[in-house]
């Protein structure tokens, strides 16, 4: 694609510009960060316990779905989730760019090209499910090309204001992605893209402050929703409640989106008043 990164994803952000986030939120409590591995293990065990039940969920309509990994993750990290979504009859793809080191070089342009290819191949817009940084990428692709994206589901993605101070990996991310070369408009990340958008977050997140993964209603629209789950940050892609929510969201009609409701099976899987 011949379009420049600046034209695709907004003005390149320069140090000291107004795009630098002036808000400050603390990172999660240290005990949440230190217990992430143990809590991921519990999520894996709980997934195994209810896997058969999840496999019996109603199949979908077969539209294409892309699952994006978080920062430092790759498609292998999401393989179990992708297999589950394939079992529900969706056409499921990873992002196909190896380890996610951030929006360096032409990463976002290649991602946009891949989404456009899937739209052309299947004649249907693509649902995008992104963990952490992958969810931010999904939101930005939907903002840039809403005709290609059916909906976005972000999992613990720190798109909100205060994300720089409220995230433990922020310094590593900034070291790998110098601020003066980011092909995104940072001052727009907190605004919901113009497609149905679901932000899944956990108050037990040990990596990012959960408030930064929550869509502020002031910058949302009528097809935007926040859903709280119990669990860790790193275990979002193996959390059975998250799987249930993703399956529910993917079944939504392209022409008649409805918010997630806590009823039936969901009453034992999500916190009260989670949605």
C-alpha positions as CSV (number, residue, x, y, z in Angstrom):
1,X,0.0,0.0,0.0
2,X,1.4,3.3,-1.0
3,X,-0.2,5.5,1.7
4,X,2.1,6.8,4.3
5,X,1.8,6.0,8.0
6,X,1.0,9.6,8.7
7,X,-1.9,9.5,6.3
8,X,-3.2,6.2,7.6
9,X,-3.0,6.7,11.3
10,X,-2.9,10.4,12.1
11,X,-0.1,12.7,12.8
12,X,3.2,11.3,14.0
13,X,3.5,12.2,17.7
14,X,6.5,14.3,18.7
15,X,8.0,14.6,22.2
16,X,6.3,17.3,24.2
17,X,3.3,17.5,22.0
18,X,-0.3,17.8,23.2
19,X,-0.7,14.1,22.4
20,X,1.4,13.1,25.4
21,X,-1.1,11.8,28.0
22,X,-1.2,14.3,30.9
23,X,-3.3,12.0,33.1
24,X,-1.7,9.9,35.9
25,X,-2.9,6.6,37.3
26,X,-0.8,4.3,39.4
27,X,0.0,0.8,38.2
28,X,-1.7,-2.2,39.8
29,X,-0.9,-3.2,43.3
30,X,2.4,-5.1,43.6
31,X,0.7,-8.2,44.9
32,X,-1.5,-8.4,41.8
33,X,1.5,-8.2,39.6
34,X,3.4,-10.8,41.6
35,X,0.5,-13.3,41.6
36,X,-0.2,-13.1,37.9
37,X,1.5,-16.5,37.1
38,X,-0.4,-18.3,39.9
39,X,-3.7,-16.8,38.8
40,X,-3.1,-17.6,35.1
41,X,-2.6,-21.3,36.3
42,X,-6.0,-21.1,38.0
43,X,-7.6,-19.8,34.9
44,X,-6.2,-22.6,32.8
45,X,-7.5,-25.2,35.4
46,X,-11.0,-23.5,35.4
47,X,-11.0,-23.5,31.6
48,X,-10.3,-27.3,31.6
49,X,-13.2,-27.8,34.0
50,X,-15.8,-26.1,31.8
51,X,-14.3,-26.7,28.4
52,X,-17.0,-29.3,27.4
53,X,-19.7,-26.8,28.3
54,X,-18.1,-24.1,26.2
55,X,-17.8,-26.4,23.3
56,X,-21.5,-26.9,23.3
57,X,-22.3,-23.2,22.8
58,X,-24.3,-22.3,19.7
59,X,-22.1,-22.0,16.5
60,X,-21.7,-18.7,14.8
61,X,-22.4,-17.5,11.2
62,X,-18.9,-18.3,9.9
63,X,-17.7,-14.7,9.4
64,X,-13.9,-14.0,9.6
65,X,-12.4,-13.3,13.0
66,X,-8.8,-12.1,13.7
67,X,-7.2,-12.6,17.1
68,X,-4.3,-10.2,18.0
69,X,-1.7,-10.9,20.6
70,X,-0.6,-8.5,23.4
71,X,2.7,-6.8,23.8
72,X,5.6,-9.3,23.5
73,X,3.1,-12.0,22.6
74,X,2.6,-13.9,19.3
75,X,0.0,-15.9,17.6
76,X,1.1,-19.0,19.6
77,X,-0.1,-17.3,22.8
78,X,-3.6,-17.2,21.4
79,X,-3.7,-20.6,19.7
80,X,-6.0,-22.2,22.2
81,X,-8.5,-19.4,21.9
82,X,-8.4,-19.5,18.1
83,X,-9.0,-23.2,18.1
84,X,-12.1,-22.7,20.3
85,X,-13.5,-20.0,17.9
86,X,-12.8,-22.3,14.9
87,X,-14.9,-25.0,16.7
88,X,-17.8,-22.5,16.7
89,X,-17.5,-22.4,12.8
90,X,-15.8,-19.0,12.5
91,X,-13.0,-18.4,10.0
92,X,-10.3,-17.5,12.5
93,X,-6.9,-16.0,11.8
94,X,-3.9,-14.7,13.8
95,X,-2.3,-11.4,13.1
96,X,0.6,-13.1,11.2
97,X,3.4,-10.8,12.2
98,X,5.3,-12.8,14.8
99,X,6.0,-11.2,18.2
100,X,4.1,-8.1,18.9
101,X,6.8,-5.5,19.7
102,X,4.5,-2.5,19.1
103,X,3.5,-0.3,16.2
104,X,7.0,-0.1,14.7
105,X,7.7,0.4,11.0
106,X,4.9,-0.7,8.8
107,X,3.3,-3.0,11.4
108,X,-0.1,-1.3,11.3
109,X,-0.1,-1.0,7.5
110,X,0.5,-4.7,7.2
111,X,-2.3,-5.4,9.7
112,X,-4.7,-3.2,7.7
113,X,-3.7,-5.0,4.5
114,X,-4.4,-8.4,6.2
115,X,-7.8,-7.3,7.4
116,X,-8.7,-5.9,3.9
117,X,-7.6,-9.3,2.4
118,X,-9.9,-11.2,4.7
119,X,-12.8,-8.8,3.9
120,X,-12.2,-9.4,0.1
121,X,-11.8,-13.2,0.5
122,X,-15.0,-13.8,2.5
123,X,-17.1,-10.8,1.4
124,X,-17.8,-10.0,5.1
125,X,-16.3,-7.5,7.5
126,X,-13.9,-8.9,10.1
127,X,-14.5,-9.2,13.9
128,X,-11.3,-8.3,15.7
129,X,-10.4,-9.7,19.2
130,X,-7.3,-8.2,20.7
131,X,-5.5,-8.9,24.0
132,X,-3.8,-5.9,25.7
133,X,-1.8,-4.0,23.0
134,X,-3.6,-6.2,20.4
135,X,-6.9,-4.6,21.4
136,X,-5.4,-1.2,20.9
137,X,-4.3,-2.2,17.4
138,X,-7.8,-3.5,16.7
139,X,-9.4,-0.3,17.8
140,X,-7.1,1.7,15.6
141,X,-7.7,-0.4,12.5
142,X,-11.5,0.0,13.1
143,X,-11.0,3.8,13.5
144,X,-9.1,4.0,10.3
145,X,-11.2,1.6,8.2
146,X,-14.6,0.9,9.8
147,X,-16.0,-0.6,6.6
148,X,-13.6,-3.5,7.1
149,X,-14.3,-4.2,10.8
150,X,-17.5,-5.8,12.1
151,X,-16.7,-5.2,15.7
152,X,-13.9,-5.0,18.2
153,X,-13.5,-6.9,21.5
154,X,-10.5,-5.7,23.6
155,X,-9.2,-7.8,26.5
156,X,-7.4,-5.8,29.2
157,X,-6.3,-3.3,26.6
158,X,-4.9,0.0,28.2
159,X,-6.3,2.5,25.7
160,X,-7.6,4.9,28.3
161,X,-6.1,8.0,29.7
162,X,-3.4,7.4,32.3
163,X,-2.2,4.3,30.4
164,X,1.5,5.4,30.5
165,X,1.8,5.7,34.3
166,X,-0.8,2.9,34.9
167,X,1.1,0.1,33.1
168,X,4.1,-1.9,34.3
169,X,5.4,-2.6,30.7
170,X,5.2,1.1,29.7
171,X,8.9,1.8,29.9
172,X,9.9,-1.2,27.9
173,X,7.2,-0.4,25.3
174,X,8.5,3.2,25.0
175,X,12.1,1.9,24.7
176,X,11.1,-0.3,21.8
177,X,8.8,2.3,20.3
178,X,10.2,5.8,20.5
179,X,7.5,8.4,21.0
180,X,8.7,10.5,18.1
181,X,8.1,7.7,15.6
182,X,4.7,6.3,16.6
183,X,2.3,6.1,13.6
184,X,-0.8,6.7,15.8
185,X,-2.5,9.7,17.2
186,X,-2.1,9.0,20.9
187,X,-4.6,11.7,22.0
188,X,-7.4,9.8,20.3
189,X,-6.8,6.3,21.7
190,X,-9.3,6.7,24.5
191,X,-12.2,7.5,22.0
192,X,-14.2,4.4,20.9
193,X,-13.9,3.6,17.2
194,X,-17.0,3.9,15.1
195,X,-18.0,0.2,15.2
196,X,-19.6,-2.0,17.9
197,X,-16.9,-2.1,20.6
198,X,-16.7,-4.3,23.8
199,X,-14.0,-3.6,26.4
200,X,-13.4,-6.6,28.7
201,X,-11.5,-5.7,31.9
202,X,-10.6,-7.1,35.3
203,X,-10.1,-5.3,38.5
204,X,-7.6,-8.1,39.3
205,X,-5.4,-7.1,36.4
206,X,-1.8,-7.1,37.6
207,X,-0.2,-5.5,34.6
208,X,-2.3,-2.5,33.7
209,X,-4.6,-0.3,35.8
210,X,-8.1,-1.6,35.0
211,X,-9.4,1.9,34.6
212,X,-7.3,2.3,31.5
213,X,-9.0,-0.7,29.9
214,X,-12.5,0.7,30.6
215,X,-14.2,2.7,28.0
216,X,-15.1,6.1,29.4
217,X,-18.8,6.7,28.5
218,X,-17.9,10.3,27.6
219,X,-16.0,9.0,24.6
220,X,-18.2,6.1,23.7
221,X,-21.3,5.6,21.6
222,X,-24.5,3.5,21.8
223,X,-22.8,0.3,20.5
224,X,-20.0,0.4,23.1
225,X,-19.9,-1.7,26.3
226,X,-17.6,-2.5,29.2
227,X,-17.7,-6.0,30.7
228,X,-15.9,-6.9,33.9
229,X,-14.5,-10.4,34.5
230,X,-12.6,-12.0,37.3
231,X,-9.0,-12.9,36.6
232,X,-5.5,-11.8,35.7
233,X,-4.2,-9.8,32.8
234,X,-2.0,-12.5,31.2
235,X,-4.7,-15.1,31.5
236,X,-7.4,-13.2,29.6
237,X,-7.0,-15.5,26.5
238,X,-7.5,-18.7,28.7
239,X,-10.2,-17.3,30.9
240,X,-13.4,-19.3,30.5
241,X,-15.6,-16.3,31.2
242,X,-13.8,-14.3,28.5
243,X,-14.3,-17.2,26.1
244,X,-18.0,-17.1,26.9
245,X,-18.2,-13.4,26.4
246,X,-16.3,-13.5,23.1
247,X,-18.6,-16.2,21.8
248,X,-21.7,-14.2,22.7
249,X,-20.3,-11.0,21.1
250,X,-19.4,-12.8,17.8
251,X,-23.0,-14.1,17.5
252,X,-24.3,-10.6,17.4
253,X,-26.1,-9.7,14.1
254,X,-24.1,-7.3,12.0
255,X,-27.3,-5.2,11.6
256,X,-28.7,-5.5,15.1
257,X,-26.0,-5.2,17.8
258,X,-27.3,-5.7,21.3
259,X,-25.3,-5.4,24.6
260,X,-24.2,-8.3,26.6
261,X,-26.6,-9.2,29.4
262,X,-25.8,-11.2,32.6
263,X,-28.4,-13.9,32.5
264,X,-28.6,-17.7,32.3
265,X,-25.2,-19.3,32.3
266,X,-23.5,-15.9,32.5
267,X,-24.9,-15.4,36.1
268,X,-22.4,-18.0,37.4
269,X,-19.5,-16.9,35.2
270,X,-19.3,-13.1,35.5
271,X,-19.4,-10.7,38.5
272,X,-22.8,-9.3,39.5
273,X,-23.6,-6.1,37.5
274,X,-20.5,-6.8,35.4
275,X,-22.0,-5.4,32.2
